[in-house]
Amino acid sequence: MRESAGATGGSGDVFAARGPSALSGLEGAVFSAGIAGAAQARGTGPQACDADAQTGVGIASDSREGEGRVAPDTGAGVLPGAGAIAGACEIRVALHYGNPGAEERALARGAAFADFSDREILRLSGTDRLKLLDSLATQRLACLEPGQTRELLLLSPRGHIENQALAADDGESAWLLCDAGHGQALADFLARMRFMMDVEIEPRPDLGAIATYEKPGACDASGESPVWGRAPNGRFLPIGARPQTGGISISGTSPAGAPDLPLWRDPWPALAEGGTLYGPEPERHPARFRALVVAAVPRDSLAETARSLGADGLGPAGSLAAEALRVAAWRPRMRTEGSAKALPHELDWLRTAVHLNKGCYRGQETVAKIVNLGRPPRRLAMLYLEGEYGELPEPGSEVGWNGRAAGTVTSAVRSVDEGPVALALLRRAVPGDAVLEVGEYRAGQRAIVNPEGKSSASPAVRPGAELRGRNLPGAPGGRGLAV
């Protein structure tokens, strides 16, 4: 079987893993080959791979049986059907397991799991671990309690996004879940900034991850959920496979001698303490009542975990399904939306990842200035693509309007419910009802970030407006200031 890679971001082949699998449902997994290899062949290394290998963001089928190649034997460390390439982007996960649409629907209702082993995990230990994170990140983390998950961003001095992570703490260590290709950069940055603090930073390449969505309706808009549990002491527990109505549950106790491993519950789209909204209220957000939960799993136990979940009726879902649900939830991702030198305001990322009232951090001045005085120059929008069935636009593709550049595509997927759709960063001046062009596609749009550029925390009147124009002392026609 051979298929064109669509919007995977590269021109790699897509091929099926053949032969016996640890789980019969994983036979025939399809994943992208040649994306990382192409970057390596060009001599551009892991950074180019990170920019190119947007695995799981679209596939245009042109199947011809008998032209497939056998997937390499990857050994332990990834789910059966996924693969690894030494020297670039290391871990690749399956695009799908035979039926992307069915996998998407199963994952959405909490009846499937996705391999997140391309994500990278960092462990921070030492008494100053949360102090270090709090001093550098956009989020308030000094008082992070066991059992909580908070999202953080690292910004440049000018306020552009440089990195992102989900943070959890078990009382002894802080655990950071980073996007593919971004964990080592974050570890290096934290190591440079710790100075005399009591912090040890440890990348954990021995850990993979498995993700699922909580059953729709299991959680409310405030983020409370009866589905996922913890031990009475609040410590993290390894992922388990227990019969559960609509999803994976957490095993009641850790196996004897087994270390507790982190679990992250994505806060999106709830409004975090100290955050602000550039998009709809949580109760009107398309991602309401559904939450992504990610659990760390030792890489040498991934296949065993997959078999255990399969025995409880939870099948695997590929990255096509996971990405389709992410895009439908308007959820920005570091390696796609965050890689476009974006400001957090442009992506509605202040709702979960930024605390406006915490102490200083790099980029804070830009964050506060745009909230209080300005408007973000671009805005994230959902594009509904119409045209001849073919390859999806690649990340970075130009979005046009009236013959002019209007923005760029950041992610493109085929949704089982919406068809071909994309996330795009558009210039704020582009009208919200404008019909756009993306390659051979015409695109309608739905605003994600308010086109007016104001957040729920922005003042109704620009601060200092009373000092402008005729009210300034000495200005032509000015009345001066009242005494």
Secondary structure, 3 states (H helix, E strand, C coil): CCEECCCCCCCCEEEECCCCCCCHHHCCCEEEECHHHHHHHCCCHHHHHHHHCCCCCCCECCCCCCCCCCCCCCCCCCCCCCEECCCCCCEECCCECCCHHHHHHHHHCCCEEEECCCCEEEEEECCCHHHHHHHHCCCCCCCCCCCCEEEEEEECCCCCEEEEEEEEECCCEEEEEECCCCHHHHHHHHHHHCCCCCCEEEECCCEEEEEEECCCCCCCCCCCCCCCCCCCCCCCCCECCCCCCCCCCECCCCCCCCCCCCEEECCCCCCCCCCCCCCCCHHHCCCCCCCEEEEEEEHHHHHHHHHHHHHCCCEEECHHHHHHHHHHCCCCCCCCCCCCCCCHHHHCHHHCCCCCCCCCCCCHHHHHHHHHCCCCCEEEEEEEEECCCCCCCCCCCEEEECCEEEEEEEEEEEECCCEEEEEEEEECCCCCCCCEEECCEEEEEEECCCCCCCCCCCCCCCCCHHHCHHHCCCCCCCCCCCC
